[in-house]
Amino acid sequence: MNKLIAGLITGIGALQSTNAFANVSEGPPDYSGITGLYYTLIALILGFGVYDTFFKKS
């Protein structure tokens, strides 16, 4: 289970980081790529906190 979660986190991080780095546009700054990366990271941290608090067996 830990390897599956680690693989999912790595895959999501890789996909979000490529989107953040490839997002080059003309005009004013567009932060949509890095914003998605930040939201994904925050969601993973909050999801782990919920798992650790409510679903982890001691």
HTML snippet that shows the backbone in 3Dmol.js (N, CA, C, O; Angstrom):
<script src="https://3Dmol.org/build/3Dmol-min.js"></script>
<div id="view" style="width:600px;height:400px;position:relative"></div>
<script>
const pdb = `
ATOM      1  N   MET A   1       0.818  -1.188   0.000  1.00  0.00           N
ATOM      2  CA  MET A   1       0.000   0.000   0.000  1.00  0.00           C
ATOM      3  C   MET A   1       0.867   1.260   0.000  1.00  0.00           C
ATOM      4  O   MET A   1       0.546   2.238  -0.675  1.00  0.00           O
ATOM      5  N   ASN A   2       1.968   1.235   0.759  1.00  0.00           N
ATOM      6  CA  ASN A   2       2.847   2.397   0.813  1.00  0.00           C
ATOM      7  C   ASN A   2       3.501   2.667  -0.532  1.00  0.00           C
ATOM      8  O   ASN A   2       3.679   3.824  -0.914  1.00  0.00           O
ATOM      9  N   LYS A   3       3.865   1.594  -1.263  1.00  0.00           N
ATOM     10  CA  LYS A   3       4.473   1.784  -2.575  1.00  0.00           C
ATOM     11  C   LYS A   3       3.468   2.363  -3.560  1.00  0.00           C
ATOM     12  O   LYS A   3       3.828   3.169  -4.418  1.00  0.00           O
ATOM     13  N   LEU A   4       2.209   1.955  -3.438  1.00  0.00           N
ATOM     14  CA  LEU A   4       1.163   2.490  -4.307  1.00  0.00           C
ATOM     15  C   LEU A   4       0.961   3.980  -4.048  1.00  0.00           C
ATOM     16  O   LEU A   4       0.863   4.768  -4.988  1.00  0.00           O
ATOM     17  N   ILE A   5       0.898   4.360  -2.790  1.00  0.00           N
ATOM     18  CA  ILE A   5       0.717   5.771  -2.446  1.00  0.00           C
ATOM     19  C   ILE A   5       1.925   6.587  -2.890  1.00  0.00           C
ATOM     20  O   ILE A   5       1.769   7.689  -3.416  1.00  0.00           O
ATOM     21  N   ALA A   6       3.119   6.061  -2.685  1.00  0.00           N
ATOM     22  CA  ALA A   6       4.327   6.769  -3.114  1.00  0.00           C
ATOM     23  C   ALA A   6       4.357   6.923  -4.627  1.00  0.00           C
ATOM     24  O   ALA A   6       4.754   7.972  -5.134  1.00  0.00           O
ATOM     25  N   GLY A   7       3.944   5.897  -5.350  1.00  0.00           N
ATOM     26  CA  GLY A   7       3.892   5.984  -6.804  1.00  0.00           C
ATOM     27  C   GLY A   7       2.877   6.999  -7.284  1.00  0.00           C
ATOM     28  O   GLY A   7       3.138   7.746  -8.227  1.00  0.00           O
ATOM     29  N   LEU A   8       1.713   7.031  -6.637  1.00  0.00           N
ATOM     30  CA  LEU A   8       0.692   8.012  -7.010  1.00  0.00           C
ATOM     31  C   LEU A   8       1.163   9.439  -6.740  1.00  0.00           C
ATOM     32  O   LEU A   8       0.964  10.329  -7.568  1.00  0.00           O
ATOM     33  N   ILE A   9       1.780   9.654  -5.599  1.00  0.00           N
ATOM     34  CA  ILE A   9       2.282  10.988  -5.270  1.00  0.00           C
ATOM     35  C   ILE A   9       3.357  11.415  -6.263  1.00  0.00           C
ATOM     36  O   ILE A   9       3.361  12.558  -6.718  1.00  0.00           O
ATOM     37  N   THR A  10       4.259  10.514  -6.598  1.00  0.00           N
ATOM     38  CA  THR A  10       5.312  10.829  -7.557  1.00  0.00           C
ATOM     39  C   THR A  10       4.730  11.135  -8.930  1.00  0.00           C
ATOM     40  O   THR A  10       5.143  12.093  -9.583  1.00  0.00           O
ATOM     41  N   GLY A  11       3.772  10.322  -9.368  1.00  0.00           N
ATOM     42  CA  GLY A  11       3.152  10.547 -10.672  1.00  0.00           C
ATOM     43  C   GLY A  11       2.403  11.860 -10.747  1.00  0.00           C
ATOM     44  O   GLY A  11       2.533  12.599 -11.723  1.00  0.00           O
ATOM     45  N   ILE A  12       1.618  12.156  -9.722  1.00  0.00           N
ATOM     46  CA  ILE A  12       0.876  13.419  -9.707  1.00  0.00           C
ATOM     47  C   ILE A  12       1.840  14.599  -9.659  1.00  0.00           C
ATOM     48  O   ILE A  12       1.640  15.596 -10.353  1.00  0.00           O
ATOM     49  N   GLY A  13       2.870  14.489  -8.851  1.00  0.00           N
ATOM     50  CA  GLY A  13       3.856  15.564  -8.782  1.00  0.00           C
ATOM     51  C   GLY A  13       4.577  15.780 -10.098  1.00  0.00           C
ATOM     52  O   GLY A  13       4.826  16.919 -10.494  1.00  0.00           O
ATOM     53  N   ALA A  14       4.915  14.688 -10.782  1.00  0.00           N
ATOM     54  CA  ALA A  14       5.594  14.813 -12.074  1.00  0.00           C
ATOM     55  C   ALA A  14       4.688  15.459 -13.112  1.00  0.00           C
ATOM     56  O   ALA A  14       5.129  16.320 -13.874  1.00  0.00           O
ATOM     57  N   LEU A  15       3.430  15.050 -13.146  1.00  0.00           N
ATOM     58  CA  LEU A  15       2.501  15.637 -14.115  1.00  0.00           C
ATOM     59  C   LEU A  15       2.235  17.111 -13.824  1.00  0.00           C
ATOM     60  O   LEU A  15       2.177  17.922 -14.748  1.00  0.00           O
ATOM     61  N   GLN A  16       2.077  17.460 -12.570  1.00  0.00           N
ATOM     62  CA  GLN A  16       1.815  18.852 -12.226  1.00  0.00           C
ATOM     63  C   GLN A  16       3.048  19.726 -12.461  1.00  0.00           C
ATOM     64  O   GLN A  16       2.917  20.876 -12.882  1.00  0.00           O
ATOM     65  N   SER A  17       4.228  19.199 -12.198  1.00  0.00           N
ATOM     66  CA  SER A  17       5.424  20.013 -12.389  1.00  0.00           C
ATOM     67  C   SER A  17       5.702  20.260 -13.864  1.00  0.00           C
ATOM     68  O   SER A  17       6.164  21.342 -14.226  1.00  0.00           O
ATOM     69  N   THR A  18       5.431  19.281 -14.725  1.00  0.00           N
ATOM     70  CA  THR A  18       5.621  19.526 -16.155  1.00  0.00           C
ATOM     71  C   THR A  18       4.650  20.582 -16.645  1.00  0.00           C
ATOM     72  O   THR A  18       5.006  21.405 -17.489  1.00  0.00           O
ATOM     73  N   ASN A  19       3.434  20.573 -16.132  1.00  0.00           N
ATOM     74  CA  ASN A  19       2.463  21.593 -16.505  1.00  0.00           C
ATOM     75  C   ASN A  19       2.913  22.968 -16.019  1.00  0.00           C
ATOM     76  O   ASN A  19       2.743  23.960 -16.728  1.00  0.00           O
ATOM     77  N   ALA A  20       3.479  23.036 -14.830  1.00  0.00           N
ATOM     78  CA  ALA A  20       3.915  24.314 -14.270  1.00  0.00           C
ATOM     79  C   ALA A  20       5.105  24.874 -15.039  1.00  0.00           C
ATOM     80  O   ALA A  20       5.168  26.079 -15.281  1.00  0.00           O
ATOM     81  N   PHE A  21       6.041  24.027 -15.424  1.00  0.00           N
ATOM     82  CA  PHE A  21       7.231  24.508 -16.111  1.00  0.00           C
ATOM     83  C   PHE A  21       6.984  24.792 -17.587  1.00  0.00           C
ATOM     84  O   PHE A  21       7.671  25.630 -18.171  1.00  0.00           O
ATOM     85  N   ALA A  22       6.026  24.117 -18.197  1.00  0.00           N
ATOM     86  CA  ALA A  22       5.758  24.308 -19.617  1.00  0.00           C
ATOM     87  C   ALA A  22       4.792  25.449 -19.875  1.00  0.00           C
ATOM     88  O   ALA A  22       4.545  25.792 -21.032  1.00  0.00           O
ATOM     89  N   ASN A  23       4.246  26.039 -18.842  1.00  0.00           N
ATOM     90  CA  ASN A  23       3.234  27.072 -18.999  1.00  0.00           C
ATOM     91  C   ASN A  23       3.906  28.422 -19.241  1.00  0.00           C
ATOM     92  O   ASN A  23       4.115  29.194 -18.305  1.00  0.00           O
ATOM     93  N   VAL A  24       4.242  28.704 -20.501  1.00  0.00           N
ATOM     94  CA  VAL A  24       4.853  29.969 -20.874  1.00  0.00           C
ATOM     95  C   VAL A  24       3.852  30.708 -21.745  1.00  0.00           C
ATOM     96  O   VAL A  24       3.399  30.186 -22.764  1.00  0.00           O
ATOM     97  N   SER A  25       3.512  31.908 -21.344  1.00  0.00           N
ATOM     98  CA  SER A  25       2.534  32.668 -22.112  1.00  0.00           C
ATOM     99  C   SER A  25       3.023  34.091 -22.306  1.00  0.00           C
ATOM    100  O   SER A  25       3.924  34.564 -21.613  1.00  0.00           O
ATOM    101  N   GLU A  26       2.412  34.749 -23.254  1.00  0.00           N
ATOM    102  CA  GLU A  26       2.732  36.150 -23.512  1.00  0.00           C
ATOM    103  C   GLU A  26       1.848  37.027 -22.639  1.00  0.00           C
ATOM    104  O   GLU A  26       0.755  36.627 -22.241  1.00  0.00           O
ATOM    105  N   GLY A  27       2.329  38.213 -22.350  1.00  0.00           N
ATOM    106  CA  GLY A  27       1.517  39.145 -21.587  1.00  0.00           C
ATOM    107  C   GLY A  27       1.776  39.044 -20.095  1.00  0.00           C
ATOM    108  O   GLY A  27       2.873  38.692 -19.662  1.00  0.00           O
ATOM    109  N   PRO A  28       0.749  39.360 -19.317  1.00  0.00           N
ATOM    110  CA  PRO A  28       0.928  39.341 -17.859  1.00  0.00           C
ATOM    111  C   PRO A  28       1.171  37.928 -17.346  1.00  0.00           C
ATOM    112  O   PRO A  28       0.811  36.959 -18.016  1.00  0.00           O
ATOM    113  N   PRO A  29       1.769  37.797 -16.179  1.00  0.00           N
ATOM    114  CA  PRO A  29       2.080  36.465 -15.649  1.00  0.00           C
ATOM    115  C   PRO A  29       0.827  35.612 -15.459  1.00  0.00           C
ATOM    116  O   PRO A  29      -0.215  36.092 -15.013  1.00  0.00           O
ATOM    117  N   ASP A  30       0.961  34.351 -15.808  1.00  0.00           N
ATOM    118  CA  ASP A  30      -0.127  33.391 -15.647  1.00  0.00           C
ATOM    119  C   ASP A  30       0.366  32.308 -14.698  1.00  0.00           C
ATOM    120  O   ASP A  30       1.301  31.573 -15.017  1.00  0.00           O
ATOM    121  N   TYR A  31      -0.253  32.212 -13.550  1.00  0.00           N
ATOM    122  CA  TYR A  31       0.208  31.303 -12.510  1.00  0.00           C
ATOM    123  C   TYR A  31      -0.619  30.030 -12.432  1.00  0.00           C
ATOM    124  O   TYR A  31      -0.618  29.370 -11.392  1.00  0.00           O
ATOM    125  N   SER A  32      -1.320  29.663 -13.491  1.00  0.00           N
ATOM    126  CA  SER A  32      -2.219  28.509 -13.427  1.00  0.00           C
ATOM    127  C   SER A  32      -1.452  27.200 -13.230  1.00  0.00           C
ATOM    128  O   SER A  32      -1.945  26.312 -12.534  1.00  0.00           O
ATOM    129  N   GLY A  33      -0.283  27.055 -13.810  1.00  0.00           N
ATOM    130  CA  GLY A  33       0.473  25.814 -13.662  1.00  0.00           C
ATOM    131  C   GLY A  33       0.973  25.597 -12.247  1.00  0.00           C
ATOM    132  O   GLY A  33       0.772  24.530 -11.668  1.00  0.00           O
ATOM    133  N   ILE A  34       1.619  26.599 -11.695  1.00  0.00           N
ATOM    134  CA  ILE A  34       2.171  26.465 -10.349  1.00  0.00           C
ATOM    135  C   ILE A  34       1.060  26.447  -9.307  1.00  0.00           C
ATOM    136  O   ILE A  34       1.212  25.847  -8.243  1.00  0.00           O
ATOM    137  N   THR A  35      -0.061  27.106  -9.611  1.00  0.00           N
ATOM    138  CA  THR A  35      -1.200  27.071  -8.694  1.00  0.00           C
ATOM    139  C   THR A  35      -1.745  25.655  -8.580  1.00  0.00           C
ATOM    140  O   THR A  35      -2.078  25.204  -7.484  1.00  0.00           O
ATOM    141  N   GLY A  36      -1.839  24.954  -9.698  1.00  0.00           N
ATOM    142  CA  GLY A  36      -2.287  23.559  -9.666  1.00  0.00           C
ATOM    143  C   GLY A  36      -1.348  22.686  -8.867  1.00  0.00           C
ATOM    144  O   GLY A  36      -1.787  21.794  -8.141  1.00  0.00           O
ATOM    145  N   LEU A  37      -0.052  22.938  -8.996  1.00  0.00           N
ATOM    146  CA  LEU A  37       0.941  22.183  -8.223  1.00  0.00           C
ATOM    147  C   LEU A  37       0.780  22.441  -6.727  1.00  0.00           C
ATOM    148  O   LEU A  37       0.829  21.509  -5.925  1.00  0.00           O
ATOM    149  N   TYR A  38       0.587  23.703  -6.353  1.00  0.00           N
ATOM    150  CA  TYR A  38       0.397  24.029  -4.937  1.00  0.00           C
ATOM    151  C   TYR A  38      -0.879  23.405  -4.384  1.00  0.00           C
ATOM    152  O   TYR A  38      -0.869  22.842  -3.290  1.00  0.00           O
ATOM    153  N   TYR A  39      -1.985  23.501  -5.139  1.00  0.00           N
ATOM    154  CA  TYR A  39      -3.243  22.920  -4.671  1.00  0.00           C
ATOM    155  C   TYR A  39      -3.133  21.405  -4.531  1.00  0.00           C
ATOM    156  O   TYR A  39      -3.689  20.827  -3.597  1.00  0.00           O
ATOM    157  N   THR A  40      -2.422  20.759  -5.450  1.00  0.00           N
ATOM    158  CA  THR A  40      -2.233  19.314  -5.351  1.00  0.00           C
ATOM    159  C   THR A  40      -1.414  18.959  -4.113  1.00  0.00           C
ATOM    160  O   THR A  40      -1.746  18.012  -3.399  1.00  0.00           O
ATOM    161  N   LEU A  41      -0.363  19.701  -3.861  1.00  0.00           N
ATOM    162  CA  LEU A  41       0.472  19.453  -2.684  1.00  0.00           C
ATOM    163  C   LEU A  41      -0.318  19.658  -1.392  1.00  0.00           C
ATOM    164  O   LEU A  41      -0.218  18.852  -0.468  1.00  0.00           O
ATOM    165  N   ILE A  42      -1.098  20.728  -1.328  1.00  0.00           N
ATOM    166  CA  ILE A  42      -1.914  20.988  -0.140  1.00  0.00           C
ATOM    167  C   ILE A  42      -2.945  19.883   0.052  1.00  0.00           C
ATOM    168  O   ILE A  42      -3.167  19.434   1.177  1.00  0.00           O
ATOM    169  N   ALA A  43      -3.580  19.437  -1.041  1.00  0.00           N
ATOM    170  CA  ALA A  43      -4.583  18.368  -0.947  1.00  0.00           C
ATOM    171  C   ALA A  43      -3.953  17.070  -0.454  1.00  0.00           C
ATOM    172  O   ALA A  43      -4.563  16.354   0.340  1.00  0.00           O
ATOM    173  N   LEU A  44      -2.739  16.755  -0.911  1.00  0.00           N
ATOM    174  CA  LEU A  44      -2.064  15.544  -0.449  1.00  0.00           C
ATOM    175  C   LEU A  44      -1.730  15.624   1.038  1.00  0.00           C
ATOM    176  O   LEU A  44      -1.899  14.645   1.765  1.00  0.00           O
ATOM    177  N   ILE A  45      -1.263  16.771   1.485  1.00  0.00           N
ATOM    178  CA  ILE A  45      -0.929  16.931   2.901  1.00  0.00           C
ATOM    179  C   ILE A  45      -2.179  16.828   3.762  1.00  0.00           C
ATOM    180  O   ILE A  45      -2.166  16.159   4.796  1.00  0.00           O
ATOM    181  N   LEU A  46      -3.263  17.485   3.347  1.00  0.00           N
ATOM    182  CA  LEU A  46      -4.507  17.408   4.114  1.00  0.00           C
ATOM    183  C   LEU A  46      -5.090  16.002   4.089  1.00  0.00           C
ATOM    184  O   LEU A  46      -5.609  15.525   5.099  1.00  0.00           O
ATOM    185  N   GLY A  47      -5.007  15.336   2.937  1.00  0.00           N
ATOM    186  CA  GLY A  47      -5.495  13.963   2.844  1.00  0.00           C
ATOM    187  C   GLY A  47      -4.719  13.027   3.748  1.00  0.00           C
ATOM    188  O   GLY A  47      -5.309  12.150   4.380  1.00  0.00           O
ATOM    189  N   PHE A  48      -3.405  13.197   3.820  1.00  0.00           N
ATOM    190  CA  PHE A  48      -2.608  12.374   4.722  1.00  0.00           C
ATOM    191  C   PHE A  48      -2.973  12.649   6.176  1.00  0.00           C
ATOM    192  O   PHE A  48      -3.013  11.727   6.991  1.00  0.00           O
ATOM    193  N   GLY A  49      -3.239  13.906   6.506  1.00  0.00           N
ATOM    194  CA  GLY A  49      -3.639  14.237   7.871  1.00  0.00           C
ATOM    195  C   GLY A  49      -4.956  13.582   8.258  1.00  0.00           C
ATOM    196  O   GLY A  49      -5.101  13.089   9.376  1.00  0.00           O
ATOM    197  N   VAL A  50      -5.918  13.574   7.337  1.00  0.00           N
ATOM    198  CA  VAL A  50      -7.202  12.920   7.601  1.00  0.00           C
ATOM    199  C   VAL A  50      -6.997  11.422   7.750  1.00  0.00           C
ATOM    200  O   VAL A  50      -7.567  10.806   8.651  1.00  0.00           O
ATOM    201  N   TYR A  51      -6.187  10.825   6.875  1.00  0.00           N
ATOM    202  CA  TYR A  51      -5.901   9.391   6.981  1.00  0.00           C
ATOM    203  C   TYR A  51      -5.228   9.071   8.310  1.00  0.00           C
ATOM    204  O   TYR A  51      -5.605   8.118   8.991  1.00  0.00           O
ATOM    205  N   ASP A  52      -4.239   9.864   8.672  1.00  0.00           N
ATOM    206  CA  ASP A  52      -3.490   9.611   9.902  1.00  0.00           C
ATOM    207  C   ASP A  52      -4.372   9.781  11.137  1.00  0.00           C
ATOM    208  O   ASP A  52      -4.204   9.066  12.124  1.00  0.00           O
ATOM    209  N   THR A  53      -5.304  10.720  11.084  1.00  0.00           N
ATOM    210  CA  THR A  53      -6.161  10.989  12.236  1.00  0.00           C
ATOM    211  C   THR A  53      -7.281   9.969  12.386  1.00  0.00           C
ATOM    212  O   THR A  53      -7.536   9.496  13.493  1.00  0.00           O
ATOM    213  N   PHE A  54      -7.952   9.624  11.294  1.00  0.00           N
ATOM    214  CA  PHE A  54      -9.178   8.844  11.403  1.00  0.00           C
ATOM    215  C   PHE A  54      -9.064   7.391  10.952  1.00  0.00           C
ATOM    216  O   PHE A  54      -9.762   6.535  11.497  1.00  0.00           O
ATOM    217  N   PHE A  55      -8.216   7.084   9.986  1.00  0.00           N
ATOM    218  CA  PHE A  55      -8.247   5.761   9.378  1.00  0.00           C
ATOM    219  C   PHE A  55      -7.056   4.875   9.712  1.00  0.00           C
ATOM    220  O   PHE A  55      -7.115   3.672   9.460  1.00  0.00           O
ATOM    221  N   LYS A  56      -5.990   5.412  10.262  1.00  0.00           N
ATOM    222  CA  LYS A  56      -4.800   4.625  10.567  1.00  0.00           C
ATOM    223  C   LYS A  56      -5.054   3.763  11.796  1.00  0.00           C
ATOM    224  O   LYS A  56      -5.535   4.240  12.823  1.00  0.00           O
ATOM    225  N   LYS A  57      -4.725   2.505  11.669  1.00  0.00           N
ATOM    226  CA  LYS A  57      -4.888   1.585  12.792  1.00  0.00           C
ATOM    227  C   LYS A  57      -3.612   1.610  13.633  1.00  0.00           C
ATOM    228  O   LYS A  57      -2.516   1.432  13.103  1.00  0.00           O
ATOM    229  N   SER A  58      -3.749   1.827  14.917  1.00  0.00           N
ATOM    230  CA  SER A  58      -2.586   1.935  15.808  1.00  0.00           C
ATOM    231  C   SER A  58      -2.021   0.580  16.126  1.00  0.00           C
ATOM    232  O   SER A  58      -1.040   0.478  16.862  1.00  0.00           O
TER     233      SER A  58
END
`;
const viewer = $3Dmol.createViewer("view");
viewer.addModel(pdb, "pdb");
viewer.setStyle({}, {cartoon: {color: "spectrum"}});
viewer.zoomTo();
viewer.render();
</script>
